[in-house]
Amino acid sequence: MPELEPDTNDLPDLEIGPLFEAHPLAHLIYDLEHLRLLAVNAAAIARYGYNREELLNLTRLDLLIGSERAATKNFIANLPSDALLALQRPCRERTRDGRVLHSDTRGLTGLYRGRRARLVAVLDAVHRNEIKSDQGLELLASAGRLAQVGAWSVELKLKHVFWSDVVCEIHEVAPGFKCSLDEAAAFYPGEASQTLRSAVKRCIDAGHPFDLELPFVGAKGRERWVRATGEAVCDAAGRVVALRGALQDITQRKLAEIELQESRARLAATLRAIPDLWFIFDREGRYLEVSSRDHPSMALQWAQLVGRKFMDVENVPPALIELATKAMERLAVTGQQQTISYERDIPRMGHRDFEARLVPMFDGRILYLIRDVTELHDTQRKLESVLRAIPDLWFVIDADNRLVEVSSADDPRLIRPWSEIVGRRFDEVVLDRDLCALGVAAIEACRLTGEVQTTRYSTMVINGETLHFEARFVPMEAGRVYFLVRDMVPAQQAALDIK
C-alpha cells in the first residue's frame, strides 16, 4: 500500500502519556506501512476485550470484520497528502468474544517513535446521534493536544480570530482569548511578523494558502518555533469570507534541525581548515568528496576516483585495500575511529609514509583523513640513531613514572636486570630511600618547570660495584621524561691522567 505524505519532517510527533492512557474513548496508534498497532489505551483494551500484549500483536485490520478490511485499507491509503486531522469512514469491528461493534473513528497522522503512524479515537456509531457536537470537538482537541496542534479561524466581517485551546496554550493566554489579525501577528518577532502578514494578505486577496515555520514569542515571553498553516474559505460567489488553519508547536524538532545544521556547518568549516588530504566515502566505500583535487598526496586524478569504490580503483595496492577494508568493517561494528599506517608511491612525491584515520559521520558516511608522516618518521629514525650512538645509559619515563624504554637492556650500569624494571614505577625500582626521593623530586620539577634537571648520586650496580653518576631529566611530550645517566668514573679518571 502506498505511503502517506507529507514528508516526515512536517509530521507532528505522536506522544503517549497520562492523557492518552486515561482518555475515556478508545485510542489506537498504528503504523502506516503495515497498519500494525503500536500503542493502545485502557479504554481500547476494555472495548475490544484483548489484553494490551494481545492488541499490540494485531493490525488495525484485525479488529475489523472481514468485509470491512479492504474498504478501510483503501480509505487509509487514499487519504489526502495534507490530511493531518481527518474523519474516517464508519466501520464494523469485532471484539475478542465475537461481538460486532459499529464504530466511527477520527484520526491524526504523525510520527510515533520515528515511524509514520496514525492516531485514531474510536466512537460507538450506534449512539452517534446522541453524541453532542462538543464531544466531537473534544475528541479532535485531545488528539491535537497530543501532537501540540491547534486550530484557528477568522471571519473577515467580524475581524476577530478564534483560537482553539491548544492555540491559546501556545500563545500563553487563557482559553477563549480573542484578538485581531494584526494583534495575532504581533506574537511573531521581527521579520517573521511581516512574513506572516504578507502570507495572510495573499490568502485574503487571491486565496493562496500558506504553510510557514516561524519563530514565536508567547504572551509570557517564552520563545518557540511554530508551524502556521492557513487557507481561504469562499462563499458561493467565490469571494474569500474567512480564513482557517492550524498552528503547531515545532520547537523541539526545529531546535534539533538548527543544531544539526550548525553541526554540519562547523564540520564543513573544520574540514576546510585541515591541511591534510581527506576523502568522504559512502557506506560501501565510494569516493564522494575530496578536500582538494590538486593535493600533492593524491595518487590519482579526482576524475578517476569520484563515484567509484576504493577497492575497485586501479593502482591501489592490494595490501592497502585489505588494510582499509578491515578498518571499515571494524568501524561499522564499533562506531569508533580507526587508524591505519601504510607506505605508498606518489607520482609527484615518490615513496611516502602515511597515517590514515577513518571517522564515522552522522549519516553513515566515512571521513578518511590522510596525513603524510614521512618527515616525522624520518626524524624519529634519525633520533633513534642518535640515541643508539650515545654511550650513556638512558631511560624514558612515562606520565605515570613507569620506566618504558632503555638504551640497552644488557647495560652493566643497570642497578637491576631490565626484565625486572620495565613497566614498573621509578619509586618501585629505586629502593634507596634518599636516592628515590631525589629522583622523584627531579622528575616533578622537570615536568613543572619544563627545564632540564641535573643531579648526582652514587649507587651499587649489577656487578656489585659502587659507581658515581650524573643524571639529567629532560621534559618530553605527553608528560614523559627522558632520563640520562652518565658514569662519572671515566671522566674523573681522565682528569687524573691529564695531571
VOMARDO-383158 format. One record per residue (C-alpha): z, x, y. Coordinates in Angstrom, 3 decimals, always signed. Layout:
<recs>
{z: Z x: X y: Y} $
...
</recs>
This chain:
<recs>
{z: +0.000 x: +0.000 y: +0.000} $
{z: -0.840 x: +1.394 y: +3.467} $
{z: +1.976 x: +2.857 y: +5.511} $
{z: +3.069 x: +1.150 y: +8.669} $
{z: +2.543 x: +2.753 y: +12.028} $
{z: +3.531 x: +3.685 y: +14.745} $
{z: +4.249 x: +7.368 y: +14.462} $
{z: +7.712 x: +8.071 y: +13.091} $
{z: +8.609 x: +9.813 y: +16.372} $
{z: +8.525 x: +6.393 y: +18.040} $
{z: +10.622 x: +4.527 y: +15.467} $
{z: +14.309 x: +3.766 y: +16.064} $
{z: +16.956 x: +5.145 y: +13.737} $
{z: +18.463 x: +2.522 y: +11.418} $
{z: +22.153 x: +3.289 y: +11.092} $
{z: +24.658 x: +1.543 y: +8.855} $
{z: +28.277 x: +1.192 y: +9.864} $
{z: +31.069 x: -1.358 y: +10.205} $
{z: +28.794 x: -3.907 y: +11.948} $
{z: +26.190 x: -3.691 y: +9.175} $
{z: +28.737 x: -3.965 y: +6.370} $
{z: +30.817 x: -6.757 y: +7.924} $
{z: +27.990 x: -8.998 y: +9.138} $
{z: +28.208 x: -12.497 y: +7.597} $
{z: +24.445 x: -12.592 y: +6.915} $
{z: +22.878 x: -10.605 y: +4.086} $
{z: +21.313 x: -7.375 y: +5.394} $
{z: +18.940 x: -5.125 y: +3.438} $
{z: +17.213 x: -1.843 y: +4.255} $
{z: +14.195 x: -0.879 y: +2.127} $
{z: +11.652 x: +1.926 y: +2.430} $
{z: +8.098 x: +1.009 y: +3.385} $
{z: +6.370 x: +3.229 y: +0.843} $
{z: +7.886 x: +1.902 y: -2.397} $
{z: +9.895 x: -1.073 y: -0.999} $
{z: +12.974 x: +0.323 y: -2.770} $
{z: +16.337 x: -0.901 y: -1.464} $
{z: +18.160 x: +1.889 y: +0.389} $
{z: +21.207 x: +0.056 y: +1.783} $
{z: +22.827 x: -3.384 y: +1.403} $
{z: +25.895 x: -5.001 y: +2.907} $
{z: +28.701 x: -7.024 y: +1.325} $
{z: +27.013 x: -10.351 y: +2.224} $
{z: +23.883 x: -9.282 y: +0.305} $
{z: +25.989 x: -8.430 y: -2.750} $
{z: +27.599 x: -11.869 y: -2.584} $
{z: +24.252 x: -13.640 y: -2.011} $
{z: +22.340 x: -12.131 y: -4.928} $
{z: +25.189 x: -11.627 y: -7.417} $
{z: +24.437 x: -7.975 y: -8.191} $
{z: +26.890 x: -5.164 y: -7.534} $
{z: +25.907 x: -2.503 y: -4.997} $
{z: +24.686 x: +0.029 y: -7.569} $
{z: +22.500 x: -2.595 y: -9.286} $
{z: +20.938 x: -3.659 y: -5.977} $
{z: +20.142 x: -0.076 y: -5.000} $
{z: +18.161 x: +0.293 y: -8.236} $
{z: +15.883 x: -2.627 y: -7.258} $
{z: +12.967 x: -3.041 y: -4.871} $
{z: +12.592 x: -5.752 y: -2.264} $
{z: +10.065 x: -7.463 y: -4.546} $
{z: +12.523 x: -7.533 y: -7.465} $
{z: +14.617 x: -10.072 y: -5.518} $
{z: +11.664 x: -12.494 y: -5.261} $
{z: +10.347 x: -14.911 y: -7.880} $
{z: +7.088 x: -13.693 y: -9.399} $
{z: +4.712 x: -15.933 y: -7.449} $
{z: +6.108 x: -14.705 y: -4.105} $
{z: +5.709 x: -10.967 y: -4.657} $
{z: +2.019 x: -10.453 y: -3.914} $
{z: +2.100 x: -12.515 y: -0.713} $
{z: +5.235 x: -10.776 y: +0.542} $
{z: +3.854 x: -7.339 y: -0.259} $
{z: +0.648 x: -8.195 y: +1.590} $
{z: +2.628 x: -9.531 y: +4.573} $
{z: +4.628 x: -6.296 y: +4.865} $
{z: +1.519 x: -4.141 y: +4.514} $
{z: -0.259 x: -6.002 y: +7.315} $
{z: +2.474 x: -6.110 y: +9.927} $
{z: +1.020 x: -5.069 y: +13.324} $
{z: +1.440 x: -1.376 y: +14.094} $
{z: +3.590 x: -2.149 y: +17.149} $
{z: +5.778 x: -4.738 y: +15.433} $
{z: +9.267 x: -3.241 y: +15.504} $
{z: +11.035 x: -6.614 y: +15.595} $
{z: +9.300 x: -9.414 y: +13.692} $
{z: +9.987 x: -12.648 y: +11.822} $
{z: +8.958 x: -12.691 y: +8.190} $
{z: +7.468 x: -15.469 y: +6.082} $
{z: +9.894 x: -17.821 y: +4.286} $
{z: +10.112 x: -16.990 y: +0.592} $
{z: +11.876 x: -17.914 y: -2.604} $
{z: +14.310 x: -15.426 y: -4.098} $
{z: +16.136 x: -15.317 y: -7.424} $
{z: +19.785 x: -14.348 y: -7.890} $
{z: +21.154 x: -12.335 y: -10.799} $
{z: +22.240 x: -15.536 y: -12.582} $
{z: +18.804 x: -17.171 y: -12.152} $
{z: +19.386 x: -19.423 y: -9.138} $
{z: +16.444 x: -19.845 y: -6.726} $
{z: +17.174 x: -19.329 y: -3.024} $
{z: +14.902 x: -20.431 y: -0.175} $
{z: +15.122 x: -17.575 y: +2.306} $
{z: +13.968 x: -16.792 y: +5.804} $
{z: +14.132 x: -13.164 y: +6.960} $
{z: +13.888 x: -11.288 y: +10.228} $
{z: +13.090 x: -7.591 y: +10.223} $
{z: +13.190 x: -4.387 y: +12.231} $
{z: +11.027 x: -1.331 y: +11.433} $
{z: +12.627 x: +2.091 y: +11.899} $
{z: +13.770 x: +5.317 y: +10.251} $
{z: +16.578 x: +5.418 y: +7.712} $
{z: +17.693 x: +8.971 y: +6.861} $
{z: +14.272 x: +10.236 y: +7.826} $
{z: +12.331 x: +7.660 y: +5.776} $
{z: +10.183 x: +4.868 y: +7.216} $
{z: +12.099 x: +1.710 y: +6.426} $
{z: +12.666 x: -1.907 y: +7.369} $
{z: +15.977 x: -3.576 y: +8.126} $
{z: +15.978 x: -7.312 y: +7.318} $
{z: +18.591 x: -10.011 y: +7.738} $
{z: +18.307 x: -12.970 y: +5.342} $
{z: +18.990 x: -16.611 y: +6.290} $
{z: +19.199 x: -19.618 y: +3.993} $
{z: +15.979 x: -21.542 y: +4.749} $
{z: +17.256 x: -24.782 y: +3.153} $
{z: +19.505 x: -25.306 y: +6.162} $
{z: +17.233 x: -23.721 y: +8.751} $
{z: +17.000 x: -26.948 y: +10.792} $
{z: +20.765 x: -26.865 y: +11.196} $
{z: +20.815 x: -23.313 y: +12.500} $
{z: +21.242 x: -23.154 y: +16.243} $
{z: +18.834 x: -21.086 y: +18.252} $
{z: +21.581 x: -18.773 y: +19.464} $
{z: +22.279 x: -17.839 y: +15.837} $
{z: +18.715 x: -16.551 y: +15.540} $
{z: +19.138 x: -14.620 y: +18.749} $
{z: +22.391 x: -13.173 y: +17.468} $
{z: +20.611 x: -12.086 y: +14.299} $
{z: +17.974 x: -10.203 y: +16.282} $
{z: +20.684 x: -8.871 y: +18.595} $
{z: +22.634 x: -7.460 y: +15.647} $
{z: +19.505 x: -5.695 y: +14.426} $
{z: +18.929 x: -4.413 y: +17.952} $
{z: +22.451 x: -3.039 y: +18.237} $
{z: +21.997 x: -1.101 y: +15.003} $
{z: +18.937 x: +0.639 y: +16.471} $
{z: +20.015 x: +0.584 y: +20.146} $
{z: +17.008 x: -1.601 y: +21.049} $
{z: +17.364 x: -4.447 y: +23.536} $
{z: +15.030 x: -6.947 y: +25.170} $
{z: +14.312 x: -7.660 y: +28.829} $
{z: +12.137 x: -10.172 y: +30.680} $
{z: +11.389 x: -11.319 y: +34.209} $
{z: +9.717 x: -14.426 y: +35.565} $
{z: +7.797 x: -13.341 y: +38.647} $
{z: +8.625 x: -16.509 y: +40.609} $
{z: +12.373 x: -16.059 y: +40.114} $
{z: +12.173 x: -12.266 y: +40.510} $
{z: +15.377 x: -11.796 y: +38.529} $
{z: +15.369 x: -9.556 y: +35.475} $
{z: +17.017 x: -10.841 y: +32.308} $
{z: +18.668 x: -8.213 y: +30.105} $
{z: +19.956 x: -8.686 y: +26.559} $
{z: +23.475 x: -7.498 y: +25.779} $
{z: +22.159 x: -4.224 y: +24.349} $
{z: +20.163 x: -3.539 y: +27.531} $
{z: +23.262 x: -4.309 y: +29.618} $
{z: +25.235 x: -1.894 y: +27.440} $
{z: +22.656 x: +0.843 y: +28.021} $
{z: +22.856 x: +0.195 y: +31.779} $
{z: +26.696 x: +0.260 y: +31.597} $
{z: +27.017 x: -3.192 y: +33.170} $
{z: +28.645 x: -6.417 y: +31.989} $
{z: +26.662 x: -8.843 y: +29.768} $
{z: +24.667 x: -11.339 y: +31.874} $
{z: +24.138 x: -8.868 y: +34.717} $
{z: +21.130 x: -9.803 y: +36.872} $
{z: +19.112 x: -7.730 y: +39.280} $
{z: +15.644 x: -7.419 y: +40.811} $
{z: +12.852 x: -5.188 y: +39.539} $
{z: +13.491 x: -2.734 y: +42.382} $
{z: +17.200 x: -2.584 y: +41.547} $
{z: +16.355 x: -2.056 y: +37.868} $
{z: +14.035 x: +0.840 y: +38.760} $
{z: +16.885 x: +2.499 y: +40.695} $
{z: +18.581 x: +3.376 y: +37.391} $
{z: +15.795 x: +5.938 y: +36.828} $
{z: +16.266 x: +9.193 y: +38.763} $
{z: +13.675 x: +10.985 y: +40.879} $
{z: +10.045 x: +10.763 y: +39.797} $
{z: +10.988 x: +8.607 y: +36.797} $
{z: +11.688 x: +5.701 y: +39.147} $
{z: +8.224 x: +5.930 y: +40.727} $
{z: +6.615 x: +6.278 y: +37.297} $
{z: +8.260 x: +3.034 y: +36.161} $
{z: +7.431 x: +1.197 y: +39.398} $
{z: +3.758 x: +2.186 y: +39.104} $
{z: +3.625 x: +1.051 y: +35.474} $
{z: +5.221 x: -2.306 y: +36.314} $
{z: +2.794 x: -2.807 y: +39.213} $
{z: -0.227 x: -2.152 y: +36.959} $
{z: +1.207 x: -4.572 y: +34.427} $
{z: +1.595 x: -7.295 y: +37.073} $
{z: -1.755 x: -6.663 y: +38.811} $
{z: -4.006 x: -6.032 y: +35.798} $
{z: -1.951 x: -6.946 y: +32.726} $
{z: -1.791 x: -3.331 y: +31.489} $
{z: +1.099 x: -2.825 y: +29.036} $
{z: +3.269 x: +0.278 y: +29.316} $
{z: +5.285 x: +2.463 y: +26.979} $
{z: +7.311 x: +5.184 y: +28.705} $
{z: +10.004 x: +7.694 y: +27.806} $
{z: +12.114 x: +8.382 y: +30.880} $
{z: +15.410 x: +9.925 y: +31.985} $
{z: +18.010 x: +7.306 y: +32.857} $
{z: +21.419 x: +7.144 y: +34.551} $
{z: +23.769 x: +4.228 y: +33.817} $
{z: +25.963 x: +2.467 y: +36.346} $
{z: +28.895 x: +4.688 y: +35.314} $
{z: +26.894 x: +7.877 y: +35.669} $
{z: +26.096 x: +8.572 y: +32.021} $
{z: +22.754 x: +10.363 y: +31.656} $
{z: +20.455 x: +9.243 y: +28.855} $
{z: +16.848 x: +9.075 y: +27.780} $
{z: +15.288 x: +5.663 y: +27.171} $
{z: +12.027 x: +4.267 y: +25.901} $
{z: +10.897 x: +1.405 y: +28.148} $
{z: +8.054 x: -0.841 y: +26.994} $
{z: +6.586 x: -3.867 y: +28.729} $
{z: +3.715 x: -6.327 y: +28.591} $
{z: +2.366 x: -9.185 y: +30.706} $
{z: +2.852 x: -12.892 y: +29.912} $
{z: -0.046 x: -15.007 y: +31.200} $
{z: -0.436 x: -18.743 y: +31.816} $
{z: -3.372 x: -20.864 y: +30.631} $
{z: -5.471 x: -19.640 y: +33.555} $
{z: -4.874 x: -16.002 y: +32.656} $
{z: -2.549 x: -15.301 y: +35.571} $
{z: +0.401 x: -12.977 y: +34.947} $
{z: +3.531 x: -15.106 y: +35.366} $
{z: +6.146 x: -12.988 y: +33.632} $
{z: +6.859 x: -9.631 y: +32.056} $
{z: +8.730 x: -8.931 y: +28.873} $
{z: +9.586 x: -5.814 y: +26.957} $
{z: +12.173 x: -3.704 y: +25.204} $
{z: +14.493 x: -0.882 y: +26.128} $
{z: +15.755 x: +1.635 y: +23.577} $
{z: +18.293 x: +4.441 y: +23.908} $
{z: +16.468 x: +7.506 y: +22.511} $
{z: +18.897 x: +10.129 y: +23.855} $
{z: +19.666 x: +11.815 y: +20.539} $
{z: +16.056 x: +12.032 y: +19.458} $
{z: +14.865 x: +13.179 y: +22.903} $
{z: +17.512 x: +15.885 y: +23.271} $
{z: +16.646 x: +17.175 y: +19.806} $
{z: +12.974 x: +17.162 y: +20.794} $
{z: +13.701 x: +19.025 y: +24.039} $
{z: +15.840 x: +21.573 y: +22.182} $
{z: +13.036 x: +22.094 y: +19.683} $
{z: +10.516 x: +22.609 y: +22.482} $
{z: +12.842 x: +25.071 y: +24.220} $
{z: +13.433 x: +26.919 y: +20.951} $
{z: +9.694 x: +27.194 y: +20.411} $
{z: +9.225 x: +28.428 y: +23.983} $
{z: +11.976 x: +31.041 y: +23.542} $
{z: +10.450 x: +32.140 y: +20.253} $
{z: +6.989 x: +32.420 y: +21.821} $
{z: +8.360 x: +34.462 y: +24.746} $
{z: +10.292 x: +36.729 y: +22.383} $
{z: +7.265 x: +37.310 y: +20.176} $
{z: +5.104 x: +38.131 y: +23.199} $
{z: +7.657 x: +40.761 y: +24.266} $
{z: +7.727 x: +42.523 y: +20.873} $
{z: +5.526 x: +45.644 y: +20.975} $
{z: +5.175 x: +45.749 y: +17.179} $
{z: +2.312 x: +44.146 y: +15.303} $
{z: +3.156 x: +40.739 y: +13.827} $
{z: +1.367 x: +38.003 y: +11.961} $
{z: +2.259 x: +34.398 y: +11.215} $
{z: +1.404 x: +33.213 y: +7.701} $
{z: +1.394 x: +29.674 y: +6.359} $
{z: +3.352 x: +28.791 y: +3.193} $
{z: +0.551 x: +30.143 y: +0.994} $
{z: +0.174 x: +33.450 y: +2.824} $
{z: -2.832 x: +32.634 y: +5.029} $
{z: -3.193 x: +34.507 y: +8.315} $
{z: -2.691 x: +32.039 y: +11.194} $
{z: -1.741 x: +34.073 y: +14.276} $
{z: -1.522 x: +37.700 y: +15.372} $
{z: +0.321 x: +39.406 y: +18.226} $
{z: -2.685 x: +41.477 y: +19.283} $
{z: -6.178 x: +41.512 y: +17.817} $
{z: -6.623 x: +45.102 y: +19.032} $
{z: -3.243 x: +46.505 y: +17.923} $
{z: -3.668 x: +50.112 y: +16.666} $
{z: -1.787 x: +49.269 y: +13.441} $
{z: -4.458 x: +46.722 y: +12.416} $
{z: -6.162 x: +47.897 y: +9.221} $
{z: -8.980 x: +45.334 y: +9.558} $
{z: -10.543 x: +43.273 y: +12.340} $
{z: -8.774 x: +39.968 y: +13.008} $
{z: -12.003 x: +38.069 y: +12.273} $
{z: -11.812 x: +39.458 y: +8.720} $
{z: -8.263 x: +38.129 y: +8.265} $
{z: -7.773 x: +34.791 y: +10.023} $
{z: -7.635 x: +31.812 y: +7.665} $
{z: -7.596 x: +33.970 y: +4.534} $
{z: -4.731 x: +34.633 y: +2.118} $
{z: -3.447 x: +38.173 y: +2.491} $
{z: -3.729 x: +38.783 y: -1.278} $
{z: -7.459 x: +37.950 y: -1.134} $
{z: -8.311 x: +40.378 y: +1.673} $
{z: -10.306 x: +43.433 y: +0.691} $
{z: -8.813 x: +46.899 y: +1.254} $
{z: -5.224 x: +45.657 y: +0.916} $
{z: -3.645 x: +47.964 y: -1.703} $
{z: -2.561 x: +46.157 y: -4.904} $
{z: +0.906 x: +47.715 y: -4.633} $
{z: +1.343 x: +46.204 y: -1.160} $
{z: +0.114 x: +42.802 y: -2.364} $
{z: +2.685 x: +42.856 y: -5.181} $
{z: +5.454 x: +44.019 y: -2.839} $
{z: +4.727 x: +41.360 y: -0.177} $
{z: +4.225 x: +38.576 y: -2.746} $
{z: +7.624 x: +39.216 y: -4.320} $
{z: +9.226 x: +39.301 y: -0.868} $
{z: +7.659 x: +35.909 y: -0.028} $
{z: +8.936 x: +34.477 y: -3.294} $
{z: +12.459 x: +35.699 y: -2.534} $
{z: +12.136 x: +34.301 y: +0.994} $
{z: +11.166 x: +30.858 y: -0.359} $
{z: +14.157 x: +30.829 y: -2.727} $
{z: +16.863 x: +32.281 y: -0.478} $
{z: +15.638 x: +31.413 y: +3.026} $
{z: +16.898 x: +34.866 y: +4.047} $
{z: +14.968 x: +37.622 y: +5.832} $
{z: +13.257 x: +40.122 y: +3.515} $
{z: +12.433 x: +43.747 y: +4.349} $
{z: +9.865 x: +45.948 y: +2.618} $
{z: +8.689 x: +49.528 y: +3.201} $
{z: +5.286 x: +50.959 y: +2.346} $
{z: +2.665 x: +53.574 y: +3.257} $
{z: -0.934 x: +52.842 y: +4.211} $
{z: -4.033 x: +54.495 y: +5.633} $
{z: -5.073 x: +53.034 y: +9.006} $
{z: -8.620 x: +53.749 y: +10.302} $
{z: -7.571 x: +54.783 y: +13.801} $
{z: -4.244 x: +56.419 y: +12.931} $
{z: -4.503 x: +57.975 y: +9.461} $
{z: -1.695 x: +57.843 y: +6.889} $
{z: +1.286 x: +55.916 y: +8.269} $
{z: +4.702 x: +54.690 y: +7.126} $
{z: +5.569 x: +51.026 y: +7.817} $
{z: +8.586 x: +48.768 y: +7.590} $
{z: +7.830 x: +45.025 y: +7.436} $
{z: +10.239 x: +42.134 y: +7.892} $
{z: +9.487 x: +38.643 y: +6.590} $
{z: +11.365 x: +35.945 y: +8.505} $
{z: +11.297 x: +32.184 y: +7.732} $
{z: +10.211 x: +29.935 y: +10.600} $
{z: +11.272 x: +26.329 y: +11.309} $
{z: +8.184 x: +24.685 y: +9.803} $
{z: +7.780 x: +26.669 y: +6.596} $
{z: +5.599 x: +29.346 y: +8.128} $
{z: +6.448 x: +33.052 y: +7.816} $
{z: +6.745 x: +35.651 y: +10.577} $
{z: +5.571 x: +39.005 y: +9.194} $
{z: +6.616 x: +41.750 y: +11.616} $
{z: +5.310 x: +45.283 y: +11.024} $
{z: +6.907 x: +48.365 y: +12.582} $
{z: +5.291 x: +51.801 y: +12.415} $
{z: +8.158 x: +54.102 y: +11.363} $
{z: +6.093 x: +57.239 y: +10.751} $
{z: +7.639 x: +59.197 y: +13.626} $
{z: +11.122 x: +58.038 y: +12.646} $
{z: +10.599 x: +59.177 y: +9.060} $
{z: +9.169 x: +62.491 y: +10.268} $
{z: +12.220 x: +63.017 y: +12.464} $
{z: +14.535 x: +62.141 y: +9.595} $
{z: +12.744 x: +64.578 y: +7.303} $
{z: +12.971 x: +67.346 y: +9.914} $
{z: +16.659 x: +66.585 y: +10.437} $
{z: +17.254 x: +66.738 y: +6.700} $
{z: +15.502 x: +70.117 y: +6.569} $
{z: +17.659 x: +71.446 y: +9.421} $
{z: +20.825 x: +70.144 y: +7.782} $
{z: +19.906 x: +71.767 y: +4.469} $
{z: +19.377 x: +75.062 y: +6.326} $
{z: +22.848 x: +75.001 y: +7.898} $
{z: +25.139 x: +77.331 y: +5.885} $
{z: +28.251 x: +75.445 y: +6.929} $
{z: +29.803 x: +72.656 y: +4.884} $
{z: +29.243 x: +69.217 y: +6.429} $
{z: +30.022 x: +65.577 y: +5.674} $
{z: +29.055 x: +62.172 y: +7.044} $
{z: +31.945 x: +59.744 y: +7.522} $
{z: +31.094 x: +56.033 y: +7.784} $
{z: +32.664 x: +53.445 y: +10.125} $
{z: +35.493 x: +52.865 y: +7.593} $
{z: +36.317 x: +56.605 y: +7.490} $
{z: +34.803 x: +56.971 y: +3.995} $
{z: +33.031 x: +60.206 y: +3.047} $
{z: +29.472 x: +59.167 y: +2.130} $
{z: +27.345 x: +62.348 y: +2.365} $
{z: +27.857 x: +66.068 y: +1.850} $
{z: +25.713 x: +69.150 y: +2.441} $
{z: +26.262 x: +70.416 y: -1.114} $
{z: +28.222 x: +68.766 y: -3.922} $
{z: +28.795 x: +72.198 y: -5.511} $
{z: +30.081 x: +73.994 y: -2.414} $
{z: +33.164 x: +76.103 y: -3.368} $
{z: +34.706 x: +75.345 y: +0.017} $
{z: +35.384 x: +71.712 y: -1.051} $
{z: +39.089 x: +71.020 y: -1.437} $
{z: +38.334 x: +68.748 y: -4.428} $
{z: +35.217 x: +68.052 y: -6.523} $
{z: +32.677 x: +65.836 y: -4.690} $
{z: +32.735 x: +63.263 y: -7.502} $
{z: +36.416 x: +62.651 y: -6.670} $
{z: +35.752 x: +62.441 y: -2.935} $
{z: +32.586 x: +60.403 y: -2.385} $
{z: +33.246 x: +56.858 y: -1.182} $
{z: +36.928 x: +57.494 y: -0.524} $
{z: +38.667 x: +57.388 y: +2.853} $
{z: +39.419 x: +60.598 y: +4.734} $
{z: +43.177 x: +59.922 y: +4.576} $
{z: +42.944 x: +59.406 y: +0.795} $
{z: +41.180 x: +62.720 y: +0.245} $
{z: +43.249 x: +64.966 y: +2.548} $
{z: +46.737 x: +64.967 y: +1.042} $
{z: +48.316 x: +67.372 y: +3.535} $
{z: +50.066 x: +65.019 y: +5.945} $
{z: +49.727 x: +67.189 y: +9.058} $
{z: +46.099 x: +68.063 y: +8.358} $
{z: +45.278 x: +64.383 y: +7.640} $
{z: +46.848 x: +63.251 y: +10.942} $
{z: +44.934 x: +65.977 y: +12.796} $
{z: +41.610 x: +64.900 y: +11.259} $
{z: +42.120 x: +61.143 y: +11.777} $
{z: +43.050 x: +61.713 y: +15.427} $
{z: +39.915 x: +63.817 y: +15.955} $
{z: +37.697 x: +61.150 y: +14.325} $
{z: +39.163 x: +58.366 y: +16.500} $
{z: +38.829 x: +60.481 y: +19.675} $
{z: +35.212 x: +61.238 y: +18.752} $
{z: +34.361 x: +57.529 y: +18.476} $
{z: +36.356 x: +56.576 y: +21.572} $
{z: +35.006 x: +59.215 y: +23.960} $
{z: +31.567 x: +59.775 y: +22.411} $
{z: +32.192 x: +63.514 y: +22.734} $
{z: +32.399 x: +66.329 y: +20.181} $
{z: +35.936 x: +67.078 y: +18.999} $
{z: +36.868 x: +70.553 y: +17.712} $
{z: +39.959 x: +71.639 y: +15.762} $
{z: +41.063 x: +74.496 y: +13.499} $
{z: +43.086 x: +74.363 y: +10.284} $
{z: +43.885 x: +76.182 y: +7.044} $
{z: +43.820 x: +74.731 y: +3.544} $
{z: +43.561 x: +75.666 y: -0.122} $
{z: +40.104 x: +75.148 y: -1.697} $
{z: +38.991 x: +74.529 y: -5.303} $
{z: +39.366 x: +78.147 y: -6.500} $
{z: +42.943 x: +78.280 y: -5.163} $
{z: +42.159 x: +80.495 y: -2.193} $
{z: +43.509 x: +79.585 y: +1.255} $
{z: +40.739 x: +79.543 y: +3.850} $
{z: +40.720 x: +79.127 y: +7.605} $
{z: +38.251 x: +76.595 y: +9.055} $
{z: +36.902 x: +75.337 y: +12.350} $
{z: +35.997 x: +71.631 y: +12.194} $
{z: +33.701 x: +69.743 y: +14.553} $
{z: +33.442 x: +65.947 y: +14.713} $
{z: +30.200 x: +64.648 y: +16.251} $
{z: +29.622 x: +60.920 y: +17.010} $
{z: +26.650 x: +59.201 y: +15.295} $
{z: +25.237 x: +55.662 y: +15.451} $
{z: +26.996 x: +52.614 y: +13.915} $
{z: +30.443 x: +54.208 y: +14.105} $
{z: +29.594 x: +57.081 y: +11.763} $
{z: +30.845 x: +60.630 y: +12.403} $
{z: +29.215 x: +63.941 y: +11.471} $
{z: +31.987 x: +66.290 y: +10.243} $
{z: +31.015 x: +70.002 y: +10.166} $
{z: +33.362 x: +72.603 y: +8.595} $
{z: +32.855 x: +76.316 y: +9.335} $
{z: +34.638 x: +79.034 y: +7.347} $
{z: +36.294 x: +81.369 y: +9.893} $
{z: +36.917 x: +84.265 y: +7.494} $
{z: +33.355 x: +85.717 y: +7.663} $
{z: +33.474 x: +85.661 y: +11.467} $
{z: +36.868 x: +87.385 y: +11.522} $
{z: +35.677 x: +89.985 y: +9.041} $
{z: +32.555 x: +90.670 y: +11.128} $
{z: +34.727 x: +91.247 y: +14.185} $
{z: +36.839 x: +93.814 y: +12.255} $
{z: +33.690 x: +95.593 y: +11.017} $
{z: +32.438 x: +95.969 y: +14.622} $
{z: +35.713 x: +97.542 y: +15.664} $
</recs>
